Each structure stands twice: as structure tokens, then as C-alpha cells.
Amino acid sequence: MKSPLEILQPLGRALMLPIAVLPVAGLLLRFGQPDLLNIPFIAAAGEAIFANLGLLFAIGVAVGLAKENNGAAGLAGVVCFLIATEGAKALLHVPPEVLAGLPKEAADLAGPAYKAKALSKLSVPIGILSGVIGGLFYNRFSGFKLPEYLAFFSGRRFVPIISGVAGLVLALLVGFGYDGINGTVDAASRGVVGSGELGLFVYGLLNRLLIVTGLHHILNNIAWFVIGDFHGSTGDLRRFFADDPSAGAFMSGFFPVMMFGLPAACLAMFHTARPERRKAVGGMLASLALTSFLTGVTEPIEFSFMFLAPLLYGVHAVLTGLSMAVMNALDIKLGFTFSAGLFDYVLNFGKATRPLWLLPIGAVYFGLYYGLFRFFILKFDLKTPGREPAEEAAALAAAPAPSAGGRG
């Protein structure tokens, strides 16, 4: 019987396909913001990728898991994803308070808007599950034969059909289960956010652990936009920009992790890659690290090892929680409008409290991440990018290059 790690590793490798596009999307999104280049179409181009992450993961994971990386699996992943998300949206219950007091025309708009926003939180996990279904179903059913009078729907054509049926099951689970999931996480989030420095540690820990489910947005919304009040401004983020000297506790701890820790993790993964694979993975890891450092967009890095090496992800989550507590204990208050990258650090430097302390703490975090990641990768022979089994590396190296007439 395969261990959980052996089951997760193929998924981790499959995720590398959609992850490859995310660094460019993150840079486009950040550079286009009003406080930088203020070019809306560049920001919109980057936002288009992040707004459709679920769909990208459905395609990429399905193709990555399928035998011979067949494109029919990608179609099956898309079919499963669309049926699951749209079906769940139709089943979602809209709380009466959302519609209370609204004219009929406004209520007719508010219902679909609530459902779309609710489902956007779960887009990535639904996309990953749809990709897994598309890929595994391709491997299982691509040779399936129906009776002669239905022969047209046999083989590869059957895969999107059966994946669509699985999408219906996903829609039922998400549609009827959403209220319970959302309510539980909301209540837990309010408890965490109101628990002082211990709460800050748990907040940082859960923020990273929940990222794959999309439910970390509930936690963030409460911390950044609800808690506290300063002259009518509520939430840690709004109060920070309203010059509340006590604000920033739920943002500051991300800076050492995103600007220093995760780039160091990329360096550790590069140094521990097999010598013959370093050149192949070096460019990717460098772009992931630069994106995190400049913009604070960390998902490309996190998804690169989340499933390949869950132990490392646990270390990352603990270090994030620790950073939240340490920055607060030292009374360092930093804030961001986008995320905890260099751009926001520089732009909001004047509003921060003791901002220069980020540099020595960041140096410590760089060393912590590099040392711990390198130790655990080598100690437990974790299959991070560039450490694939020899036969897989050989297959990747032997893969035919894309033709001159296409994009690969």
C-alpha cells in the first residue's frame, strides 16, 4: 500500500504545470496597480490569471496526472470543474440578511453576487480535485468500451462524460456543505483573531494551512477588515492606513516570510536539487523567489512543495505563525495594500512603526528557512523540484521540445 506521501507526490509534480505561469501573473498584477505604474490593462492581465486559478489547476493537474500527459484529461478536468462550480452555485443558500431590505431588482442581483463570491473562495480546491478526477479517470477509462451502438462515446470520449458525473457529486457536496464549512471557519477565525499573541501565532499558522482550501480568506477578512475601530475605520488594514498606532499586527509578520523566508526556501531547493537538474529548475525557482520578494505573491512557491513535501509546508506554517508573534512582541507595525513584498514595504515605510527592524529579522528568517529546508530535504530525501526519481528526470529530459509553430 502506498504511503500518503507517495500518493501526494504525483499531485505535487502535476501542479508544476499551472504554477509555471503564476510568477509572471503576479508581477503583472502588482506592476499595474495605481501605486506603481498605474496601467489598468496590465493589472487586469495579471488578475485574469488569479481569478481563474481553479480552472488553470483543473487543466494542469489533469494533464500532469494523465498517462502521456494527454490533453483529453485536461478537457475532462475542465468539464468536472465547470459542472461542480456552477452546480454548487445553484445549490447555495443565500442568507436572508443578505437580501433583507433590498428592492426586488437589487435582491435579484445580490443573490448571484453572493454565490459567486462564496464559490470563489473554494475555486482552487475544486480545481485541484477536478484535475485529480480528470487525470485519474483518464488513466482508468481511456480504454473503456461501450456497447456497439454507443461506440462513439467509448475510450477517450468517455472520460469527460464520467468526469462530468463526478462534477455533479462535487457540486452536491460543496453546495449543501458550504454553509456549515463557512460558519465553522468564521467562528473559529473570530476566536483566533481575538486571542492576543497566541492568537497571532495561530492566525499565521492557519493562514498558511488553509491556503489550499481558500478558506484563509475568511480568516483574513475578519483580521484585516472587521476587528477593532479607529475613528470609524475597522479592521487591521484599514486602521493602519488611518494612522492607528496599534494597527498592523495581522500584516507585519508576513514580511519576513514573504520577502526573506520563501526566497531562501527556493535557494535551499536549488542547492539540494540533483546536479543534472539544477539548470532545469534554477530559472523557475529564481522567478518564484523574485515574485515573492517583490510582490508578496507566494502561492507559486507554496504549491511547488505543498504536496511534494508536506513536512516542509508544516515547517513553513509554523514559521509564519512565529513571525506574527515575534513582530508583534517587538512592536513592529508594517502594512500593505496588496501583499507583504518589497513594493509595499517601501511604499508604506512612512506609516510603519520601527520598519528598519525588518532587515535584521528578515536576515534571521532567511537563515532559518534556508537551514531548515535544506536539513529536512536532505535528511528525509524529500522530492522537491529537481529531486525527482532518476527515471522521472530522464523522462522529463527526453521529452520532445515544442514545435516551432506552437507554444508547447
TITORDO-91598 format. One record per residue (C-alpha): residue in one letter; x, y, z. Coordinates in steps of 0.2 Angstrom, whole numbers, padded with zeros to 4 digits, always signed. Example, Ala and Ser with C-alpha at 12.3 -4.5 7.8 and 13.67 -1.06 7.14 Angstrom:
2
a+0062-0022+0039
s+0068-0005+0036
END
This chain:
408
m+0000+0000+0000
k+0006+0017-0005
s+0010+0030+0009
p+0001+0046+0010
l+0017+0055+0004
e+0018+0043-0011
i+0000+0047-0016
l+0003+0066-0014
q+0019+0067-0024
p+0012+0064-0041
l-0001+0078-0037
g+0014+0090-0032
r+0023+0086-0049
a+0007+0089-0059
l+0004+0106-0050
m+0021+0112-0058
l+0012+0114-0075
p+0000+0128-0070
i+0012+0135-0057
a+0024+0140-0071
v+0013+0154-0076
l+0010+0162-0059
p+0026+0172-0057
v+0023+0182-0072
a+0004+0185-0067
g+0010+0191-0050
l+0022+0203-0057
l+0009+0210-0070
l-0004+0212-0056
r+0007+0221-0045
f+0015+0232-0058
g-0001+0238-0064
q-0008+0244-0048
p-0012+0263-0045
d+0003+0265-0033
l+0016+0258-0045
l+0014+0260-0064
n-0005+0263-0064
i-0008+0254-0080
p-0025+0245-0078
f-0024+0233-0093
i-0008+0226-0086
a-0016+0224-0069
a-0031+0216-0077
a-0020+0204-0087
g-0012+0198-0071
e-0029+0197-0062
a-0036+0187-0076
i-0024+0173-0071
f-0028+0174-0052
a-0046+0175-0055
n-0046+0159-0064
l-0034+0149-0054
g-0046+0135-0051
l-0049+0132-0070
l-0030+0133-0073
f-0027+0120-0059
a-0041+0109-0066
i-0032+0108-0083
g-0014+0107-0077
v-0017+0094-0064
a-0027+0083-0075
v-0014+0084-0089
g+0000+0081-0077
l-0008+0066-0069
a-0013+0058-0086
k-0004+0045-0095
e+0007+0053-0108
n+0000+0070-0102
n-0014+0068-0114
g-0025+0083-0117
a-0041+0074-0116
a-0038+0073-0097
g-0037+0092-0097
l-0054+0093-0106
a-0061+0081-0093
g-0054+0092-0079
v-0062+0107-0086
v-0079+0098-0088
c-0078+0092-0070
f-0074+0110-0063
l-0087+0119-0073
i-0101+0107-0068
a-0095+0107-0050
t-0094+0126-0048
e-0110+0131-0057
g-0119+0116-0049
a-0114+0121-0032
k-0118+0139-0036
a-0136+0134-0040
l-0137+0125-0024
l-0130+0138-0012
h-0142+0145+0001
v-0142+0164+0001
p-0143+0171+0019
p-0159+0181+0022
e-0149+0195+0029
v-0140+0197+0013
l-0157+0201+0004
a-0166+0210+0018
g-0172+0227+0014
l-0167+0227-0004
p-0179+0231-0018
k-0183+0216-0029
e-0171+0222-0043
a-0156+0224-0031
a-0161+0207-0022
d-0161+0198-0039
l-0143+0204-0042
a-0137+0202-0024
g-0141+0183-0023
p-0130+0178-0038
a-0116+0190-0032
y-0116+0182-0015
k-0115+0165-0023
a-0101+0170-0035
k-0091+0177-0021
a-0094+0162-0010
l-0088+0150-0023
s-0073+0160-0027
k-0066+0155-0010
l-0066+0137-0015
s-0061+0139-0033
v-0043+0132-0030
p-0048+0116-0021
i-0062+0112-0033
g-0050+0115-0047
i-0037+0103-0039
l-0050+0090-0036
s-0057+0092-0053
g-0039+0090-0060
v-0036+0074-0050
i-0053+0067-0056
g-0049+0071-0074
g-0032+0064-0074
l-0036+0048-0064
f-0052+0045-0074
y-0042+0047-0090
n-0030+0033-0084
r-0044+0022-0079
f-0057+0025-0093
s-0047+0030-0108
g-0048+0012-0115
f-0066+0009-0109
k-0078+0002-0122
l-0097+0004-0123
p-0109-0007-0132
e-0108-0005-0151
y-0122+0007-0153
l-0114+0019-0141
a-0096+0016-0148
f-0094+0034-0152
f-0093+0038-0134
s-0080+0025-0129
g-0062+0027-0125
r-0056+0045-0123
r-0073+0052-0127
f-0080+0044-0112
v-0068+0052-0100
p-0076+0070-0100
i-0093+0062-0098
i-0089+0052-0082
s-0079+0066-0076
g-0095+0077-0078
v-0104+0065-0067
a-0091+0066-0054
g-0093+0085-0055
l-0111+0083-0051
v-0106+0074-0035
l-0094+0088-0031
a-0107+0101-0033
l-0119+0092-0021
l-0105+0091-0008
v-0100+0109-0010
g-0117+0116-0012
f-0125+0108+0003
g-0110+0109+0014
y-0104+0126+0011
d-0114+0135+0025
g-0108+0123+0038
i-0090+0124+0032
n-0091+0143+0031
g-0099+0145+0048
t-0087+0134+0057
v-0072+0143+0050
d-0079+0160+0053
a-0082+0156+0071
a-0065+0149+0073
s-0057+0164+0065
r-0065+0176+0076
g-0059+0166+0091
v-0041+0166+0084
v-0041+0184+0080
g-0046+0189+0097
s-0033+0179+0107
g-0018+0190+0108
e-0001+0185+0104
l-0006+0166+0105
g-0020+0171+0093
l-0007+0179+0081
f+0003+0163+0081
v-0012+0153+0077
y-0018+0165+0064
g-0001+0164+0055
l-0001+0145+0056
l-0019+0143+0050
n-0017+0157+0036
r-0004+0145+0028
l-0013+0129+0032
l-0029+0134+0025
i-0022+0142+0009
v-0025+0126-0002
t-0044+0127+0003
g-0046+0145+0000
l-0054+0147+0017
h-0040+0158+0023
h-0049+0172+0015
i-0062+0171+0029
l-0048+0172+0042
n-0040+0187+0033
n-0057+0196+0030
i-0060+0196+0049
a-0042+0201+0054
w-0040+0215+0040
f-0057+0222+0038
v-0068+0219+0054
i-0058+0219+0071
g-0055+0235+0080
d-0061+0253+0077
f-0051+0268+0075
h-0062+0284+0071
g-0074+0274+0061
s-0060+0263+0052
t-0062+0245+0056
g-0050+0230+0053
d-0031+0229+0054
l-0028+0235+0037
r-0040+0250+0036
r-0034+0256+0053
f-0016+0255+0048
f-0019+0267+0034
a-0030+0278+0045
d-0014+0280+0056
d-0020+0269+0071
p-0003+0266+0080
s-0009+0249+0086
a-0013+0243+0069
g-0003+0231+0058
a-0002+0216+0070
f-0010+0205+0057
m+0001+0210+0042
s+0018+0213+0049
g+0023+0195+0052
f+0021+0191+0033
f+0035+0202+0028
p+0050+0192+0035
v+0042+0176+0027
m+0037+0183+0010
m+0052+0194+0007
f+0066+0183+0015
g+0060+0166+0021
l+0052+0159+0005
p+0066+0166-0007
a+0078+0157+0005
a+0067+0141+0003
c+0069+0142-0016
l+0088+0144-0014
a+0088+0128-0002
m+0078+0118-0015
f+0090+0124-0029
h+0106+0119-0019
t+0098+0102-0015
a+0092+0098-0032
r+0101+0084-0042
p+0117+0092-0051
e+0110+0087-0068
r+0093+0095-0064
r+0099+0112-0056
k+0099+0121-0073
a+0082+0115-0077
v+0074+0120-0061
g+0085+0135-0057
g+0076+0148-0068
m+0059+0143-0061
l+0064+0144-0043
a+0073+0161-0046
s+0057+0168-0054
l+0046+0161-0039
a+0058+0169-0027
l+0059+0186-0035
t+0040+0186-0037
s+0038+0183-0018
f+0051+0196-0013
l+0045+0210-0024
t+0026+0207-0023
g+0022+0195-0009
v+0014+0183-0021
t+0019+0167-0013
e+0007+0154-0020
p+0018+0149-0034
i+0032+0144-0021
e+0020+0136-0009
f+0011+0125-0022
s+0029+0119-0028
f+0032+0110-0012
m+0015+0109-0003
f+0011+0091-0010
l+0028+0086-0015
a+0035+0088+0003
p+0021+0091+0016
l+0033+0091+0030
l+0041+0107+0023
y+0024+0115+0022
g+0021+0111+0040
v+0038+0120+0044
h+0033+0135+0034
a+0016+0136+0043
v+0024+0136+0060
l+0037+0149+0055
t+0024+0160+0048
g+0015+0159+0065
l+0031+0163+0074
s+0034+0178+0063
m+0017+0185+0068
a+0020+0183+0086
v+0038+0190+0086
m+0035+0205+0075
n+0021+0210+0087
a+0031+0207+0103
l+0044+0219+0096
d+0031+0232+0092
i+0035+0232+0073
k+0020+0238+0064
l+0020+0236+0045
g+0006+0236+0032
f+0001+0233+0014
t-0012+0236+0002
f-0008+0221-0009
s+0004+0209+0000
a+0020+0209+0010
g+0033+0212-0003
l+0046+0225-0006
f+0035+0236-0016
d+0023+0238-0001
y+0037+0239+0011
v+0044+0254+0003
l+0028+0262-0002
n+0021+0261+0016
f+0038+0264+0025
g+0032+0281+0031
k+0017+0274+0040
a+0026+0260+0048
t+0032+0258+0066
r+0051+0253+0068
p+0051+0247+0050
l+0070+0245+0049
w+0069+0231+0061
l+0063+0221+0047
l+0080+0220+0039
p+0089+0210+0054
i+0073+0200+0057
g+0072+0196+0038
a+0091+0190+0039
v+0087+0179+0053
y+0072+0172+0044
f+0082+0169+0028
g+0094+0159+0038
l+0080+0149+0047
y+0071+0145+0031
y+0087+0140+0021
g+0094+0130+0035
l+0078+0121+0040
f+0073+0117+0022
r+0090+0111+0017
f+0091+0100+0033
f+0074+0092+0030
i+0076+0089+0012
l+0092+0080+0014
k+0088+0071+0030
f+0072+0064+0023
d+0076+0064+0005
l+0061+0075+0001
k+0056+0075-0018
t+0056+0094-0020
p+0058+0102-0038
g+0074+0095-0046
r+0075+0079-0034
e+0063+0068-0044
p+0067+0050-0046
a+0081+0046-0059
e+0068+0038-0071
e+0056+0053-0070
a+0071+0065-0073
a+0076+0055-0088
a+0059+0056-0095
l+0057+0074-0092
a+0074+0077-0101
a+0069+0066-0115
a+0053+0075-0118
p+0051+0082-0136
a+0053+0101-0137
p+0038+0110-0143
s+0037+0113-0162
a+0041+0129-0170
g+0023+0133-0175
g+0016+0131-0157
r+0018+0137-0139
g+0020+0119-0132
END
